Amino acid sequence: MSARRPHGQSSNVAVKPAPAGDSDVSLAVPSDVIYKLLFFTAAMVFGPIGMYFLTVNAIFSGNSTYAGILAAITANVVLFAYIYVAWVEDQGEQGEKSESKKSQ
């Protein structure tokens, strides 16, 4: 079955190349931000699951309810830690911006 095209439009339309010149190939997001995100993602995945399986038999003697509660607390601790790190990082950037405005 053939693809439908609007009237007067052919399938061999050439794509124009990008204009030659200086291109910006730097990262849109700094690498330290990506590393923090990867760390907290791994902590959010492995922290609660690991805490559950470590404590269900070792500490709580097979009581999965208490181990699940501790896993939920661990997930919340990781989440709050991520928010705190992001907040401190943002405060540092705002301080740098205000100092640069004062010097101008």
Rosetta blueprint (number, residue, H / E / L):
1 M L
2 S L
3 A L
4 R L
5 R L
6 P L
7 H L
8 G L
9 Q L
10 S L
11 S L
12 N L
13 V L
14 A L
15 V L
16 K L
17 P L
18 A L
19 P L
20 A L
21 G L
22 D L
23 S L
24 D L
25 V L
26 S L
27 L L
28 A L
29 V L
30 P L
31 S H
32 D H
33 V H
34 I H
35 Y H
36 K H
37 L H
38 L H
39 F H
40 F H
41 T H
42 A H
43 A H
44 M H
45 V H
46 F H
47 G H
48 P H
49 I H
50 G H
51 M H
52 Y H
53 F H
54 L H
55 T H
56 V H
57 N H
58 A H
59 I L
60 F L
61 S L
62 G L
63 N L
64 S H
65 T H
66 Y H
67 A H
68 G H
69 I H
70 L H
71 A H
72 A H
73 I H
74 T H
75 A H
76 N H
77 V H
78 V H
79 L H
80 F H
81 A H
82 Y H
83 I H
84 Y H
85 V H
86 A H
87 W H
88 V H
89 E H
90 D H
91 Q H
92 G H
93 E H
94 Q H
95 G H
96 E H
97 K H
98 S H
99 E H
100 S H
101 K H
102 K H
103 S H
104 Q L
